[in-house]
Every structure is written in C-alpha cells, then in structure tokens.
C-alpha cells in the first residue's frame, strides 16, 4: 500500500470534492481518498502494483482539476 498527498485547486467546494472522490474511487487500485475542504489537500491510499502516482495525477487533470502542489 502506498500513499500520496496532492493539493487540488478546485477541491474546496462540495460539488468538486464529490466529483473528485468519485473519479478516484472508481479507479482500480485506489483504496481511500480523503479531501480537506479547507485547503484542497487530497490524501490518497493506493495499491502501487495496480496504479501509479503518475496515472492518478493524469486522471485527476484529465477530469478538469488542477494540481497545485
């Protein structure tokens, strides 16, 4: 199990947070995604044998989100 933390610009409002969580949770290998509504911090636990950090970031960006850190 691996973990990563990202900051997503749009992840400070309920609608985008729900969309982002849905996008992440339907991906193979994602075990948990937690979003902090105050600063857009996204903590992701995933199986790195099934999905890479690069694939997770690419999927987030392809869905119209902007990773800021």
CHARMM-style PDB file with segment names, atoms N, HN, CA, C and O in Angstrom:
ATOM      1  N   UNK     1       0.857  -1.180   0.000  1.00  0.00      PROA
ATOM      2  CA  UNK     1       0.000   0.000   0.000  1.00  0.00      PROA
ATOM      3  C   UNK     1       0.895   1.233   0.000  1.00  0.00      PROA
ATOM      4  O   UNK     1       1.869   1.310   0.750  1.00  0.00      PROA
ATOM      5  N   UNK     2       0.554   2.183  -0.843  1.00  0.00      PROA
ATOM      6  HN  UNK     2      -0.236   2.120  -1.452  1.00  0.00      PROA
ATOM      7  CA  UNK     2       1.299   3.435  -0.930  1.00  0.00      PROA
ATOM      8  C   UNK     2       0.362   4.593  -0.617  1.00  0.00      PROA
ATOM      9  O   UNK     2      -0.860   4.462  -0.679  1.00  0.00      PROA
ATOM     10  N   UNK     3       0.958   5.722  -0.282  1.00  0.00      PROA
ATOM     11  HN  UNK     3       1.951   5.829  -0.232  1.00  0.00      PROA
ATOM     12  CA  UNK     3       0.192   6.935  -0.003  1.00  0.00      PROA
ATOM     13  C   UNK     3       0.783   8.098  -0.775  1.00  0.00      PROA
ATOM     14  O   UNK     3       1.983   8.140  -1.047  1.00  0.00      PROA
ATOM     15  N   UNK     4      -0.081   9.040  -1.122  1.00  0.00      PROA
ATOM     16  HN  UNK     4      -1.055   9.006  -0.900  1.00  0.00      PROA
ATOM     17  CA  UNK     4       0.381  10.282  -1.736  1.00  0.00      PROA
ATOM     18  C   UNK     4      -0.528  11.412  -1.294  1.00  0.00      PROA
ATOM     19  O   UNK     4      -1.698  11.198  -0.976  1.00  0.00      PROA
ATOM     20  N   UNK     5       0.019  12.613  -1.279  1.00  0.00      PROA
ATOM     21  HN  UNK     5       0.969  12.787  -1.538  1.00  0.00      PROA
ATOM     22  CA  UNK     5      -0.756  13.798  -0.920  1.00  0.00      PROA
ATOM     23  C   UNK     5      -0.611  14.824  -2.029  1.00  0.00      PROA
ATOM     24  O   UNK     5       0.498  15.135  -2.463  1.00  0.00      PROA
ATOM     25  N   UNK     6      -1.731  15.343  -2.478  1.00  0.00      PROA
ATOM     26  HN  UNK     6      -2.632  15.090  -2.126  1.00  0.00      PROA
ATOM     27  CA  UNK     6      -1.781  16.375  -3.512  1.00  0.00      PROA
ATOM     28  C   UNK     6      -2.624  17.529  -3.010  1.00  0.00      PROA
ATOM     29  O   UNK     6      -3.401  17.384  -2.067  1.00  0.00      PROA
ATOM     30  N   UNK     7      -2.465  18.658  -3.639  1.00  0.00      PROA
ATOM     31  HN  UNK     7      -1.833  18.776  -4.405  1.00  0.00      PROA
ATOM     32  CA  UNK     7      -3.371  19.780  -3.399  1.00  0.00      PROA
ATOM     33  C   UNK     7      -4.059  20.085  -4.716  1.00  0.00      PROA
ATOM     34  O   UNK     7      -3.409  20.326  -5.733  1.00  0.00      PROA
ATOM     35  N   UNK     8      -5.393  20.071  -4.681  1.00  0.00      PROA
ATOM     36  HN  UNK     8      -5.921  19.876  -3.855  1.00  0.00      PROA
ATOM     37  CA  UNK     8      -6.192  20.283  -5.888  1.00  0.00      PROA
ATOM     38  C   UNK     8      -6.954  21.592  -5.718  1.00  0.00      PROA
ATOM     39  O   UNK     8      -7.735  21.766  -4.782  1.00  0.00      PROA
ATOM     40  N   UNK     9      -6.702  22.506  -6.653  1.00  0.00      PROA
ATOM     41  HN  UNK     9      -6.068  22.365  -7.413  1.00  0.00      PROA
ATOM     42  CA  UNK     9      -7.259  23.864  -6.584  1.00  0.00      PROA
ATOM     43  C   UNK     9      -8.770  23.886  -6.359  1.00  0.00      PROA
ATOM     44  O   UNK     9      -9.263  24.658  -5.537  1.00  0.00      PROA
ATOM     45  N   UNK    10      -9.497  23.054  -7.076  1.00  0.00      PROA
ATOM     46  HN  UNK    10      -9.097  22.427  -7.744  1.00  0.00      PROA
ATOM     47  CA  UNK    10     -10.964  23.095  -7.033  1.00  0.00      PROA
ATOM     48  C   UNK    10     -11.567  22.343  -5.837  1.00  0.00      PROA
ATOM     49  O   UNK    10     -12.776  22.406  -5.617  1.00  0.00      PROA
ATOM     50  N   UNK    11     -10.747  21.644  -5.078  1.00  0.00      PROA
ATOM     51  HN  UNK    11      -9.765  21.593  -5.256  1.00  0.00      PROA
ATOM     52  CA  UNK    11     -11.261  20.765  -4.022  1.00  0.00      PROA
ATOM     53  C   UNK    11     -11.510  21.499  -2.707  1.00  0.00      PROA
ATOM     54  O   UNK    11     -11.090  21.048  -1.641  1.00  0.00      PROA
ATOM     55  N   UNK    12     -12.198  22.633  -2.801  1.00  0.00      PROA
ATOM     56  HN  UNK    12     -12.539  22.998  -3.667  1.00  0.00      PROA
ATOM     57  CA  UNK    12     -12.565  23.384  -1.591  1.00  0.00      PROA
ATOM     58  C   UNK    12     -14.074  23.638  -1.526  1.00  0.00      PROA
ATOM     59  O   UNK    12     -14.565  24.318  -0.625  1.00  0.00      PROA
ATOM     60  N   UNK    13     -14.792  23.083  -2.492  1.00  0.00      PROA
ATOM     61  HN  UNK    13     -14.393  22.530  -3.224  1.00  0.00      PROA
ATOM     62  CA  UNK    13     -16.244  23.210  -2.524  1.00  0.00      PROA
ATOM     63  C   UNK    13     -16.854  21.821  -2.653  1.00  0.00      PROA
ATOM     64  O   UNK    13     -16.246  20.918  -3.228  1.00  0.00      PROA
ATOM     65  N   UNK    14     -18.059  21.657  -2.114  1.00  0.00      PROA
ATOM     66  HN  UNK    14     -18.552  22.390  -1.647  1.00  0.00      PROA
ATOM     67  CA  UNK    14     -18.682  20.335  -2.023  1.00  0.00      PROA
ATOM     68  C   UNK    14     -18.842  19.623  -3.363  1.00  0.00      PROA
ATOM     69  O   UNK    14     -18.522  18.439  -3.469  1.00  0.00      PROA
ATOM     70  N   UNK    15     -19.325  20.312  -4.378  1.00  0.00      PROA
ATOM     71  HN  UNK    15     -19.585  21.274  -4.292  1.00  0.00      PROA
ATOM     72  CA  UNK    15     -19.545  19.683  -5.683  1.00  0.00      PROA
ATOM     73  C   UNK    15     -18.278  19.110  -6.284  1.00  0.00      PROA
ATOM     74  O   UNK    15     -18.231  17.926  -6.617  1.00  0.00      PROA
ATOM     75  N   UNK    16     -17.233  19.945  -6.431  1.00  0.00      PROA
ATOM     76  HN  UNK    16     -17.270  20.907  -6.161  1.00  0.00      PROA
ATOM     77  CA  UNK    16     -15.981  19.412  -6.982  1.00  0.00      PROA
ATOM     78  C   UNK    16     -15.364  18.306  -6.118  1.00  0.00      PROA
ATOM     79  O   UNK    16     -14.762  17.372  -6.649  1.00  0.00      PROA
ATOM     80  N   UNK    17     -15.505  18.401  -4.817  1.00  0.00      PROA
ATOM     81  HN  UNK    17     -15.994  19.159  -4.385  1.00  0.00      PROA
ATOM     82  CA  UNK    17     -14.953  17.372  -3.935  1.00  0.00      PROA
ATOM     83  C   UNK    17     -15.645  16.037  -4.199  1.00  0.00      PROA
ATOM     84  O   UNK    17     -14.984  15.003  -4.296  1.00  0.00      PROA
ATOM     85  N   UNK    18     -16.959  16.055  -4.315  1.00  0.00      PROA
ATOM     86  HN  UNK    18     -17.497  16.895  -4.237  1.00  0.00      PROA
ATOM     87  CA  UNK    18     -17.694  14.815  -4.586  1.00  0.00      PROA
ATOM     88  C   UNK    18     -17.282  14.227  -5.931  1.00  0.00      PROA
ATOM     89  O   UNK    18     -17.101  13.016  -6.056  1.00  0.00      PROA
ATOM     90  N   UNK    19     -17.136  15.078  -6.928  1.00  0.00      PROA
ATOM     91  HN  UNK    19     -17.283  16.062  -6.827  1.00  0.00      PROA
ATOM     92  CA  UNK    19     -16.711  14.613  -8.249  1.00  0.00      PROA
ATOM     93  C   UNK    19     -15.324  14.003  -8.178  1.00  0.00      PROA
ATOM     94  O   UNK    19     -15.088  12.922  -8.718  1.00  0.00      PROA
ATOM     95  N   UNK    20     -14.406  14.690  -7.517  1.00  0.00      PROA
ATOM     96  HN  UNK    20     -14.597  15.568  -7.079  1.00  0.00      PROA
ATOM     97  CA  UNK    20     -13.033  14.200  -7.398  1.00  0.00      PROA
ATOM     98  C   UNK    20     -12.990  12.859  -6.666  1.00  0.00      PROA
ATOM     99  O   UNK    20     -12.297  11.938  -7.098  1.00  0.00      PROA
ATOM    100  N   UNK    21     -13.719  12.747  -5.572  1.00  0.00      PROA
ATOM    101  HN  UNK    21     -14.282  13.495  -5.220  1.00  0.00      PROA
ATOM    102  CA  UNK    21     -13.741  11.490  -4.825  1.00  0.00      PROA
ATOM    103  C   UNK    21     -14.307  10.358  -5.691  1.00  0.00      PROA
ATOM    104  O   UNK    21     -13.800   9.237  -5.652  1.00  0.00      PROA
ATOM    105  N   UNK    22     -15.336  10.642  -6.458  1.00  0.00      PROA
ATOM    106  HN  UNK    22     -15.748  11.553  -6.490  1.00  0.00      PROA
ATOM    107  CA  UNK    22     -15.911   9.629  -7.341  1.00  0.00      PROA
ATOM    108  C   UNK    22     -14.912   9.202  -8.405  1.00  0.00      PROA
ATOM    109  O   UNK    22     -14.748   8.010  -8.665  1.00  0.00      PROA
ATOM    110  N   UNK    23     -14.248  10.167  -9.019  1.00  0.00      PROA
ATOM    111  HN  UNK    23     -14.381  11.136  -8.808  1.00  0.00      PROA
ATOM    112  CA  UNK    23     -13.236   9.871 -10.047  1.00  0.00      PROA
ATOM    113  C   UNK    23     -12.162   8.954  -9.472  1.00  0.00      PROA
ATOM    114  O   UNK    23     -11.768   7.975 -10.107  1.00  0.00      PROA
ATOM    115  N   UNK    24     -11.696   9.271  -8.284  1.00  0.00      PROA
ATOM    116  HN  UNK    24     -12.016  10.066  -7.768  1.00  0.00      PROA
ATOM    117  CA  UNK    24     -10.628   8.479  -7.679  1.00  0.00      PROA
ATOM    118  C   UNK    24     -11.097   7.085  -7.279  1.00  0.00      PROA
ATOM    119  O   UNK    24     -10.403   6.099  -7.524  1.00  0.00      PROA
ATOM    120  N   UNK    25     -12.261   7.006  -6.671  1.00  0.00      PROA
ATOM    121  HN  UNK    25     -12.825   7.807  -6.472  1.00  0.00      PROA
ATOM    122  CA  UNK    25     -12.710   5.722  -6.135  1.00  0.00      PROA
ATOM    123  C   UNK    25     -13.108   4.703  -7.207  1.00  0.00      PROA
ATOM    124  O   UNK    25     -13.163   3.508  -6.919  1.00  0.00      PROA
ATOM    125  N   UNK    26     -13.383   5.145  -8.423  1.00  0.00      PROA
ATOM    126  HN  UNK    26     -13.339   6.116  -8.657  1.00  0.00      PROA
ATOM    127  CA  UNK    26     -13.694   4.182  -9.484  1.00  0.00      PROA
ATOM    128  C   UNK    26     -12.432   3.660 -10.164  1.00  0.00      PROA
ATOM    129  O   UNK    26     -12.502   2.730 -10.968  1.00  0.00      PROA
ATOM    130  N   UNK    27     -11.290   4.244  -9.851  1.00  0.00      PROA
ATOM    131  HN  UNK    27     -11.233   5.000  -9.198  1.00  0.00      PROA
ATOM    132  CA  UNK    27     -10.021   3.778 -10.419  1.00  0.00      PROA
ATOM    133  C   UNK    27      -9.593   2.483  -9.735  1.00  0.00      PROA
ATOM    134  O   UNK    27      -9.695   2.354  -8.515  1.00  0.00      PROA
ATOM    135  N   UNK    28      -9.119   1.535 -10.519  1.00  0.00      PROA
ATOM    136  HN  UNK    28      -9.036   1.639 -11.510  1.00  0.00      PROA
ATOM    137  CA  UNK    28      -8.567   0.305  -9.950  1.00  0.00      PROA
ATOM    138  C   UNK    28      -7.348   0.642  -9.114  1.00  0.00      PROA
ATOM    139  O   UNK    28      -6.487   1.408  -9.547  1.00  0.00      PROA
ATOM    140  N   UNK    29      -7.268   0.081  -7.932  1.00  0.00      PROA
ATOM    141  HN  UNK    29      -7.967  -0.542  -7.580  1.00  0.00      PROA
ATOM    142  CA  UNK    29      -6.104   0.261  -7.081  1.00  0.00      PROA
ATOM    143  C   UNK    29      -6.232   1.338  -6.032  1.00  0.00      PROA
ATOM    144  O   UNK    29      -5.414   1.394  -5.114  1.00  0.00      PROA
ATOM    145  N   UNK    30      -7.235   2.201  -6.137  1.00  0.00      PROA
ATOM    146  HN  UNK    30      -7.899   2.155  -6.883  1.00  0.00      PROA
ATOM    147  CA  UNK    30      -7.427   3.245  -5.132  1.00  0.00      PROA
ATOM    148  C   UNK    30      -8.179   2.639  -3.946  1.00  0.00      PROA
ATOM    149  O   UNK    30      -9.264   2.079  -4.108  1.00  0.00      PROA
ATOM    150  N   UNK    31      -7.600   2.757  -2.770  1.00  0.00      PROA
ATOM    151  HN  UNK    31      -6.719   3.212  -2.638  1.00  0.00      PROA
ATOM    152  CA  UNK    31      -8.223   2.209  -1.564  1.00  0.00      PROA
ATOM    153  C   UNK    31      -8.993   3.284  -0.784  1.00  0.00      PROA
ATOM    154  O   UNK    31     -10.065   3.013  -0.243  1.00  0.00      PROA
ATOM    155  N   UNK    32      -8.445   4.493  -0.730  1.00  0.00      PROA
ATOM    156  HN  UNK    32      -7.574   4.713  -1.170  1.00  0.00      PROA
ATOM    157  CA  UNK    32      -9.076   5.560   0.053  1.00  0.00      PROA
ATOM    158  C   UNK    32      -8.647   6.911  -0.507  1.00  0.00      PROA
ATOM    159  O   UNK    32      -7.506   7.086  -0.934  1.00  0.00      PROA
ATOM    160  N   UNK    33      -9.576   7.858  -0.498  1.00  0.00      PROA
ATOM    161  HN  UNK    33     -10.502   7.716  -0.150  1.00  0.00      PROA
ATOM    162  CA  UNK    33      -9.278   9.235  -0.895  1.00  0.00      PROA
ATOM    163  C   UNK    33      -9.976  10.163   0.096  1.00  0.00      PROA
ATOM    164  O   UNK    33     -11.199  10.132   0.233  1.00  0.00      PROA
ATOM    165  N   UNK    34      -9.197  10.978   0.774  1.00  0.00      PROA
ATOM    166  HN  UNK    34      -8.204  11.003   0.662  1.00  0.00      PROA
ATOM    167  CA  UNK    34      -9.734  11.918   1.760  1.00  0.00      PROA
ATOM    168  C   UNK    34      -9.384  13.338   1.327  1.00  0.00      PROA
ATOM    169  O   UNK    34      -8.236  13.629   0.990  1.00  0.00      PROA
ATOM    170  N   UNK    35     -10.384  14.219   1.338  1.00  0.00      PROA
ATOM    171  HN  UNK    35     -11.316  13.983   1.611  1.00  0.00      PROA
ATOM    172  CA  UNK    35     -10.187  15.598   0.900  1.00  0.00      PROA
ATOM    173  C   UNK    35     -10.430  16.549   2.065  1.00  0.00      PROA
ATOM    174  O   UNK    35     -11.446  16.458   2.754  1.00  0.00      PROA
ATOM    175  N   UNK    36      -9.490  17.460   2.275  1.00  0.00      PROA
ATOM    176  HN  UNK    36      -8.664  17.534   1.715  1.00  0.00      PROA
ATOM    177  CA  UNK    36      -9.633  18.510   3.286  1.00  0.00      PROA
ATOM    178  C   UNK    36     -10.253  19.728   2.602  1.00  0.00      PROA
ATOM    179  O   UNK    36      -9.632  20.339   1.732  1.00  0.00      PROA
ATOM    180  N   UNK    37     -11.476  20.079   2.996  1.00  0.00      PROA
ATOM    181  HN  UNK    37     -11.980  19.582   3.702  1.00  0.00      PROA
ATOM    182  CA  UNK    37     -12.204  21.159   2.326  1.00  0.00      PROA
ATOM    183  C   UNK    37     -11.583  22.528   2.568  1.00  0.00      PROA
ATOM    184  O   UNK    37     -11.877  23.471   1.833  1.00  0.00      PROA
ATOM    185  N   UNK    38     -10.745  22.657   3.567  1.00  0.00      PROA
ATOM    186  HN  UNK    38     -10.506  21.891   4.164  1.00  0.00      PROA
ATOM    187  CA  UNK    38     -10.174  23.965   3.896  1.00  0.00      PROA
ATOM    188  C   UNK    38      -9.041  24.374   2.963  1.00  0.00      PROA
ATOM    189  O   UNK    38      -8.894  25.554   2.642  1.00  0.00      PROA
ATOM    190  N   UNK    39      -8.242  23.408   2.528  1.00  0.00      PROA
ATOM    191  HN  UNK    39      -8.362  22.450   2.788  1.00  0.00      PROA
ATOM    192  CA  UNK    39      -7.097  23.786   1.699  1.00  0.00      PROA
ATOM    193  C   UNK    39      -6.943  22.951   0.428  1.00  0.00      PROA
ATOM    194  O   UNK    39      -5.967  23.121  -0.303  1.00  0.00      PROA
ATOM    195  N   UNK    40      -7.888  22.054   0.155  1.00  0.00      PROA
ATOM    196  HN  UNK    40      -8.681  21.916   0.748  1.00  0.00      PROA
ATOM    197  CA  UNK    40      -7.825  21.255  -1.066  1.00  0.00      PROA
ATOM    198  C   UNK    40      -6.821  20.117  -1.006  1.00  0.00      PROA
ATOM    199  O   UNK    40      -6.471  19.542  -2.036  1.00  0.00      PROA
ATOM    200  N   UNK    41      -6.358  19.789   0.188  1.00  0.00      PROA
ATOM    201  HN  UNK    41      -6.642  20.257   1.025  1.00  0.00      PROA
ATOM    202  CA  UNK    41      -5.413  18.681   0.339  1.00  0.00      PROA
ATOM    203  C   UNK    41      -6.144  17.360   0.099  1.00  0.00      PROA
ATOM    204  O   UNK    41      -7.217  17.120   0.652  1.00  0.00      PROA
ATOM    205  N   UNK    42      -5.548  16.516  -0.728  1.00  0.00      PROA
ATOM    206  HN  UNK    42      -4.676  16.710  -1.177  1.00  0.00      PROA
ATOM    207  CA  UNK    42      -6.134  15.219  -1.051  1.00  0.00      PROA
ATOM    208  C   UNK    42      -5.131  14.139  -0.665  1.00  0.00      PROA
ATOM    209  O   UNK    42      -4.029  14.077  -1.211  1.00  0.00      PROA
ATOM    210  N   UNK    43      -5.520  13.295   0.274  1.00  0.00      PROA
ATOM    211  HN  UNK    43      -6.415  13.346   0.718  1.00  0.00      PROA
ATOM    212  CA  UNK    43      -4.678  12.176   0.692  1.00  0.00      PROA
ATOM    213  C   UNK    43      -5.239  10.914   0.058  1.00  0.00      PROA
ATOM    214  O   UNK    43      -6.423  10.606   0.188  1.00  0.00      PROA
ATOM    215  N   UNK    44      -4.369  10.196  -0.627  1.00  0.00      PROA
ATOM    216  HN  UNK    44      -3.406  10.446  -0.733  1.00  0.00      PROA
ATOM    217  CA  UNK    44      -4.799   9.019  -1.376  1.00  0.00      PROA
ATOM    218  C   UNK    44      -3.984   7.813  -0.927  1.00  0.00      PROA
ATOM    219  O   UNK    44      -2.755   7.868  -0.868  1.00  0.00      PROA
ATOM    220  N   UNK    45      -4.678   6.724  -0.613  1.00  0.00      PROA
ATOM    221  HN  UNK    45      -5.676   6.680  -0.661  1.00  0.00      PROA
ATOM    222  CA  UNK    45      -4.034   5.446  -0.346  1.00  0.00      PROA
ATOM    223  C   UNK    45      -4.342   4.552  -1.543  1.00  0.00      PROA
ATOM    224  O   UNK    45      -5.490   4.442  -1.972  1.00  0.00      PROA
ATOM    225  N   UNK    46      -3.298   3.917  -2.073  1.00  0.00      PROA
ATOM    226  HN  UNK    46      -2.365   4.006  -1.724  1.00  0.00      PROA
ATOM    227  CA  UNK    46      -3.497   3.116  -3.275  1.00  0.00      PROA
ATOM    228  C   UNK    46      -2.532   1.927  -3.312  1.00  0.00      PROA
ATOM    229  O   UNK    46      -1.507   1.904  -2.631  1.00  0.00      PROA
ATOM    230  N   UNK    47      -2.895   0.962  -4.120  1.00  0.00      PROA
ATOM    231  HN  UNK    47      -3.727   0.981  -4.674  1.00  0.00      PROA
ATOM    232  CA  UNK    47      -2.068  -0.215  -4.344  1.00  0.00      PROA
ATOM    233  C   UNK    47      -1.160   0.106  -5.528  1.00  0.00      PROA
ATOM    234  O   UNK    47      -1.615   0.167  -6.670  1.00  0.00      PROA
ATOM    235  N   UNK    48       0.126   0.311  -5.247  1.00  0.00      PROA
ATOM    236  HN  UNK    48       0.495   0.262  -4.319  1.00  0.00      PROA
ATOM    237  CA  UNK    48       1.026   0.718  -6.318  1.00  0.00      PROA
ATOM    238  C   UNK    48       1.374  -0.408  -7.290  1.00  0.00      PROA
ATOM    239  O   UNK    48       2.081  -0.181  -8.272  1.00  0.00      PROA
ATOM    240  N   UNK    49       0.890  -1.603  -7.029  1.00  0.00      PROA
ATOM    241  HN  UNK    49       0.316  -1.787  -6.231  1.00  0.00      PROA
ATOM    242  CA  UNK    49       1.021  -2.688  -8.004  1.00  0.00      PROA
ATOM    243  C   UNK    49      -0.067  -2.588  -9.072  1.00  0.00      PROA
ATOM    244  O   UNK    49       0.049  -3.187 -10.141  1.00  0.00      PROA
ATOM    245  N   UNK    50      -1.121  -1.829  -8.779  1.00  0.00      PROA
ATOM    246  HN  UNK    50      -1.215  -1.342  -7.911  1.00  0.00      PROA
ATOM    247  CA  UNK    50      -2.250  -1.692  -9.711  1.00  0.00      PROA
ATOM    248  C   UNK    50      -2.301  -0.336 -10.403  1.00  0.00      PROA
ATOM    249  O   UNK    50      -2.761  -0.242 -11.541  1.00  0.00      PROA
ATOM    250  N   UNK    51      -1.836   0.714  -9.735  1.00  0.00      PROA
ATOM    251  HN  UNK    51      -1.463   0.638  -8.810  1.00  0.00      PROA
ATOM    252  CA  UNK    51      -1.930   2.060 -10.295  1.00  0.00      PROA
ATOM    253  C   UNK    51      -0.732   2.884  -9.816  1.00  0.00      PROA
ATOM    254  O   UNK    51      -0.269   2.724  -8.687  1.00  0.00      PROA
ATOM    255  N   UNK    52      -0.240   3.764 -10.684  1.00  0.00      PROA
ATOM    256  HN  UNK    52      -0.616   3.894 -11.602  1.00  0.00      PROA
ATOM    257  CA  UNK    52       0.925   4.583 -10.339  1.00  0.00      PROA
ATOM    258  C   UNK    52       0.498   5.995  -9.940  1.00  0.00      PROA
ATOM    259  O   UNK    52      -0.615   6.430 -10.233  1.00  0.00      PROA
ATOM    260  N   UNK    53       1.408   6.698  -9.267  1.00  0.00      PROA
ATOM    261  HN  UNK    53       2.313   6.344  -9.030  1.00  0.00      PROA
ATOM    262  CA  UNK    53       1.142   8.103  -8.930  1.00  0.00      PROA
ATOM    263  C   UNK    53       0.900   8.904 -10.198  1.00  0.00      PROA
ATOM    264  O   UNK    53       0.010   9.754 -10.236  1.00  0.00      PROA
ATOM    265  N   UNK    54       1.678   8.643 -11.225  1.00  0.00      PROA
ATOM    266  HN  UNK    54       2.401   7.953 -11.193  1.00  0.00      PROA
ATOM    267  CA  UNK    54       1.520   9.362 -12.488  1.00  0.00      PROA
ATOM    268  C   UNK    54       0.146   9.173 -13.100  1.00  0.00      PROA
ATOM    269  O   UNK    54      -0.450  10.126 -13.601  1.00  0.00      PROA
ATOM    270  N   UNK    55      -0.363   7.945 -13.064  1.00  0.00      PROA
ATOM    271  HN  UNK    55       0.121   7.170 -12.657  1.00  0.00      PROA
ATOM    272  CA  UNK    55      -1.692   7.653 -13.611  1.00  0.00      PROA
ATOM    273  C   UNK    55      -2.770   8.369 -12.796  1.00  0.00      PROA
ATOM    274  O   UNK    55      -3.736   8.883 -13.360  1.00  0.00      PROA
ATOM    275  N   UNK    56      -2.607   8.402 -11.469  1.00  0.00      PROA
ATOM    276  HN  UNK    56      -1.823   7.984 -11.011  1.00  0.00      PROA
ATOM    277  CA  UNK    56      -3.577   9.090 -10.617  1.00  0.00      PROA
ATOM    278  C   UNK    56      -3.595  10.582 -10.949  1.00  0.00      PROA
ATOM    279  O   UNK    56      -4.664  11.168 -11.124  1.00  0.00      PROA
ATOM    280  N   UNK    57      -2.422  11.190 -11.035  1.00  0.00      PROA
ATOM    281  HN  UNK    57      -1.554  10.714 -10.892  1.00  0.00      PROA
ATOM    282  CA  UNK    57      -2.337  12.624 -11.349  1.00  0.00      PROA
ATOM    283  C   UNK    57      -2.920  12.920 -12.728  1.00  0.00      PROA
ATOM    284  O   UNK    57      -3.660  13.888 -12.902  1.00  0.00      PROA
ATOM    285  N   UNK    58      -2.579  12.078 -13.709  1.00  0.00      PROA
ATOM    286  HN  UNK    58      -1.978  11.292 -13.567  1.00  0.00      PROA
ATOM    287  CA  UNK    58      -3.081  12.280 -15.070  1.00  0.00      PROA
ATOM    288  C   UNK    58      -4.604  12.204 -15.115  1.00  0.00      PROA
ATOM    289  O   UNK    58      -5.253  13.012 -15.779  1.00  0.00      PROA
ATOM    290  N   UNK    59      -5.168  11.234 -14.409  1.00  0.00      PROA
ATOM    291  HN  UNK    59      -4.641  10.577 -13.870  1.00  0.00      PROA
ATOM    292  CA  UNK    59      -6.630  11.073 -14.381  1.00  0.00      PROA
ATOM    293  C   UNK    59      -7.297  12.287 -13.748  1.00  0.00      PROA
ATOM    294  O   UNK    59      -8.310  12.773 -14.250  1.00  0.00      PROA
ATOM    295  N   UNK    60      -6.734  12.777 -12.650  1.00  0.00      PROA
ATOM    296  HN  UNK    60      -5.911  12.382 -12.242  1.00  0.00      PROA
ATOM    297  CA  UNK    60      -7.281  13.968 -11.986  1.00  0.00      PROA
ATOM    298  C   UNK    60      -7.273  15.153 -12.950  1.00  0.00      PROA
ATOM    299  O   UNK    60      -8.272  15.862 -13.074  1.00  0.00      PROA
ATOM    300  N   UNK    61      -6.155  15.367 -13.626  1.00  0.00      PROA
ATOM    301  HN  UNK    61      -5.344  14.792 -13.525  1.00  0.00      PROA
ATOM    302  CA  UNK    61      -6.040  16.504 -14.557  1.00  0.00      PROA
ATOM    303  C   UNK    61      -6.946  16.335 -15.774  1.00  0.00      PROA
ATOM    304  O   UNK    61      -7.510  17.316 -16.258  1.00  0.00      PROA
ATOM    305  N   UNK    62      -7.093  15.117 -16.274  1.00  0.00      PROA
ATOM    306  HN  UNK    62      -6.635  14.320 -15.881  1.00  0.00      PROA
ATOM    307  CA  UNK    62      -7.969  14.869 -17.425  1.00  0.00      PROA
ATOM    308  C   UNK    62      -9.431  15.148 -17.101  1.00  0.00      PROA
ATOM    309  O   UNK    62     -10.237  15.376 -18.003  1.00  0.00      PROA
ATOM    310  N   UNK    63      -9.771  15.129 -15.826  1.00  0.00      PROA
ATOM    311  HN  UNK    63      -9.117  14.944 -15.093  1.00  0.00      PROA
ATOM    312  CA  UNK    63     -11.154  15.414 -15.401  1.00  0.00      PROA
ATOM    313  C   UNK    63     -11.359  16.898 -15.116  1.00  0.00      PROA
ATOM    314  O   UNK    63     -12.403  17.290 -14.595  1.00  0.00      PROA
ATOM    315  N   UNK    64     -10.366  17.731 -15.454  1.00  0.00      PROA
ATOM    316  HN  UNK    64      -9.518  17.413 -15.878  1.00  0.00      PROA
ATOM    317  CA  UNK    64     -10.522  19.178 -15.341  1.00  0.00      PROA
ATOM    318  C   UNK    64     -10.047  19.788 -14.041  1.00  0.00      PROA
ATOM    319  O   UNK    64     -10.271  20.974 -13.798  1.00  0.00      PROA
ATOM    320  N   UNK    65      -9.397  19.006 -13.204  1.00  0.00      PROA
ATOM    321  HN  UNK    65      -9.215  18.043 -13.401  1.00  0.00      PROA
ATOM    322  CA  UNK    65      -8.879  19.531 -11.944  1.00  0.00      PROA
ATOM    323  C   UNK    65      -7.437  19.991 -12.128  1.00  0.00      PROA
ATOM    324  O   UNK    65      -6.733  19.535 -13.030  1.00  0.00      PROA
ATOM    325  N   UNK    66      -7.013  20.902 -11.256  1.00  0.00      PROA
ATOM    326  HN  UNK    66      -7.585  21.272 -10.523  1.00  0.00      PROA
ATOM    327  CA  UNK    66      -5.663  21.454 -11.323  1.00  0.00      PROA
ATOM    328  C   UNK    66      -4.904  21.131 -10.047  1.00  0.00      PROA
ATOM    329  O   UNK    66      -5.287  21.558  -8.958  1.00  0.00      PROA
ATOM    330  N   UNK    67      -3.821  20.371 -10.193  1.00  0.00      PROA
ATOM    331  HN  UNK    67      -3.509  20.024 -11.078  1.00  0.00      PROA
ATOM    332  CA  UNK    67      -2.969  20.041  -9.054  1.00  0.00      PROA
ATOM    333  C   UNK    67      -2.032  21.218  -8.827  1.00  0.00      PROA
ATOM    334  O   UNK    67      -1.321  21.638  -9.740  1.00  0.00      PROA
ATOM    335  N   UNK    68      -2.033  21.753  -7.596  1.00  0.00      PROA
ATOM    336  HN  UNK    68      -2.610  21.412  -6.855  1.00  0.00      PROA
ATOM    337  CA  UNK    68      -1.249  22.958  -7.332  1.00  0.00      PROA
ATOM    338  C   UNK    68       0.059  22.680  -6.617  1.00  0.00      PROA
ATOM    339  O   UNK    68       0.954  23.525  -6.650  1.00  0.00      PROA
ATOM    340  N   UNK    69       0.205  21.553  -5.984  1.00  0.00      PROA
ATOM    341  HN  UNK    69      -0.522  20.867  -5.957  1.00  0.00      PROA
ATOM    342  CA  UNK    69       1.473  21.214  -5.306  1.00  0.00      PROA
ATOM    343  C   UNK    69       1.873  19.813  -5.663  1.00  0.00      PROA
ATOM    344  OT1 UNK    69       2.906  19.329  -5.201  1.00  0.00      PROA
TER     345      UNK     69
END
